Amino acid sequence: MQKLRFLRPYWLIIIFFFNCIGPLGVKPHKQSFQQRLDSFPRNNLPLVKPAKIYWDDHLIPFIEAGTDSDCAFLLGMVHAHLRLGQMTLLRRASQ
């Protein structure tokens, strides 16, 4: 029990920081559905055969590729595209 009492002030500081200072940070600008899709790269991709990526109304991707390596490459691109906001936030938080 002594260790928990010792750590309480540090948790209060962390909670205060994220609740009070965090919302004052830089907020991303709003993008429409079409703007988000237009930012995805389409030209000069190192693909062996033609491939297509379909996005539904909820921005869920569907990949059709001619080879397994093309599918894996496009899956990685889609994953990076969808996680860009999280990666940017973590990079700024670490600085």
N, C-alpha and C positions, 0 to 999 in steps of 0.2 A: 504494500500500500504506500510506502514511503516514496517509491519511484514514481507512482502516478501523481502524487502531489507535487513532486519536483517538476514534472513535465507540463503541468497545466498552464502556466503562464506562456510557454512557448506555443502551445496550441491556440491560445487566445490571440496571440500576435499573428499567427498564420491565418486564422479565420478573419481577423480584422483586415489584414492586407487584401485578401481575395474579395471580401465583401465591400470594402470602401474604396480601395485604390484601383482594383481590377476594372470596374465598369468605366473608369475615367480614361482608359487606354484607347488606342486606335481601334475604331470599329470598321469592319469591311463595308464597302459600298454595295448597295443592292444591285443584283443583276437579274435580268429576265431569263426565262428558260432558253430562249434563242441565243442570248449573249453567252450563256454558259456553254452551250453546244458549239458556238462559233469559236470559242477559245481553245477547243480541242484540236491538236495538230492533225492534218490530213495529208499533206503533201510530202514527198520524198521520204517515205517510211521504208525501211529495209525489209519488205515482205517478198516472199517467194511467189505466192499466188495471190490473186485478188481476194480481199476480205471486206466484210461490212460490219459495222457496229450500229445497232438500233438502240434508241433510247425511248422508253415509254414516258407517259405523262408525269410519272413520279421520279424521273431521272434514273431508272434502273436500266443498266446496259445489257444488251444481248449481242453476243459476238458470233459471227459466222466466218470461219476461216478455212482455207483449203488445206493447210498443213497444221500439225500440232505445234510446230515452232512459231508459226505466225499467230496462232491462238494464244500461246503463252506470252509472246511479245505484246500483243494487243491487250491482254488481261493486265499485264504490268503497267501499260500506259493508262488504262482506265483506272486502275487502283491508285496510281500517282495523281491522276487528275482529280479524283474524288477526295483524296487526302491532302490536297494542296493547302487548304485552309488550316487543317490541323498541324501540318508541318510548319507553316508560317507562324502560327500562334506559339508553338513550342520553341521555335528558333528565337522569337522575340522575348519570350519568357526567360530563356537561358541567358540572354544578354542583359 
